[in-house]
Amino acid sequence: MTSAIDAELILEYERSAESGLLRDPTIRAWRDQSRQSIEDALVRLRAEVAKLAPEPVSDIERMLRRAFDADEGDDRA
């Protein structure tokens, strides 16, 4: 499931077409077939993230927030 979420997130980044993972038609087919499970997992993950207490944000946290479409202007969470 983690790889599926990674694959789904990669689609949102610039130059995602360069990803070797997404060049594989078998992986793309599996991702498309499993799209509902991937989306369900992302909903659960976003809900867990929303429950976290605000704290200073590192660069990696900013990248994760952008990946999950969180508010980029809010550096507290």
C-alpha positions as CSV (number, residue, x, y, z in Angstrom):
1,M,0.0,0.0,0.0
2,T,2.9,2.4,0.8
3,S,4.2,2.0,-2.8
4,A,0.7,2.7,-4.1
5,I,0.5,5.9,-2.1
6,D,4.0,6.8,-3.3
7,A,3.0,6.2,-6.9
8,E,-0.2,8.2,-6.5
9,L,1.7,11.1,-4.9
10,I,4.4,11.1,-7.6
11,L,1.6,11.9,-10.1
12,E,1.2,15.3,-8.5
13,Y,4.9,16.4,-8.8
14,E,6.4,18.1,-11.8
15,R,8.3,15.8,-14.1
16,S,6.4,12.8,-12.8
17,A,6.6,11.3,-16.3
18,E,10.4,10.8,-15.6
19,S,9.6,8.4,-12.7
20,G,10.8,4.9,-13.6
21,L,8.1,3.5,-11.4
22,L,5.4,5.1,-13.5
23,R,6.9,4.1,-16.8
24,D,6.1,0.5,-16.0
25,P,2.7,-0.3,-17.6
26,T,2.1,-3.1,-15.1
27,I,2.4,-0.8,-12.1
28,R,0.2,1.8,-13.8
29,A,-2.4,-0.8,-14.5
30,W,-2.3,-2.1,-10.9
31,R,-2.5,1.5,-9.6
32,D,-5.6,2.1,-11.8
33,Q,-7.2,-1.1,-10.7
34,S,-6.5,-0.3,-7.1
35,R,-7.4,3.4,-7.3
36,Q,-10.3,3.2,-4.7
37,S,-8.1,1.5,-2.1
38,I,-5.4,4.0,-2.7
39,E,-7.8,6.9,-2.3
40,D,-9.3,5.3,0.8
41,A,-5.8,5.0,2.3
42,L,-5.1,8.7,1.5
43,V,-8.3,9.8,3.1
44,R,-7.4,7.9,6.3
45,L,-3.8,9.3,6.2
46,R,-5.1,12.9,5.7
47,A,-7.5,12.4,8.7
48,E,-4.6,11.2,10.9
49,V,-2.4,14.2,9.8
50,A,-5.3,16.6,10.6
51,K,-5.4,15.3,14.2
52,L,-1.7,16.0,14.8
53,A,-0.8,18.9,17.1
54,P,0.8,22.0,15.4
55,E,4.5,22.2,15.8
56,P,7.4,23.7,13.9
57,V,7.6,22.5,10.3
58,S,10.8,21.0,8.7
59,D,11.5,20.9,5.0
60,I,10.4,17.3,4.8
61,E,7.2,18.1,6.5
62,R,6.5,20.9,4.0
63,M,7.1,18.5,1.2
64,L,4.6,16.0,2.7
65,R,2.0,18.7,3.3
66,R,2.3,19.8,-0.4
67,A,1.9,16.2,-1.4
68,F,-1.3,15.9,0.6
69,D,-2.6,19.3,-0.6
70,A,-2.4,20.8,2.9
71,D,-2.3,24.6,3.3
72,E,1.2,25.6,2.3
73,G,0.8,29.0,4.0
74,D,0.4,27.4,7.4
75,D,3.9,26.7,8.8
76,R,2.6,25.6,12.2
77,A,1.4,22.1,11.2
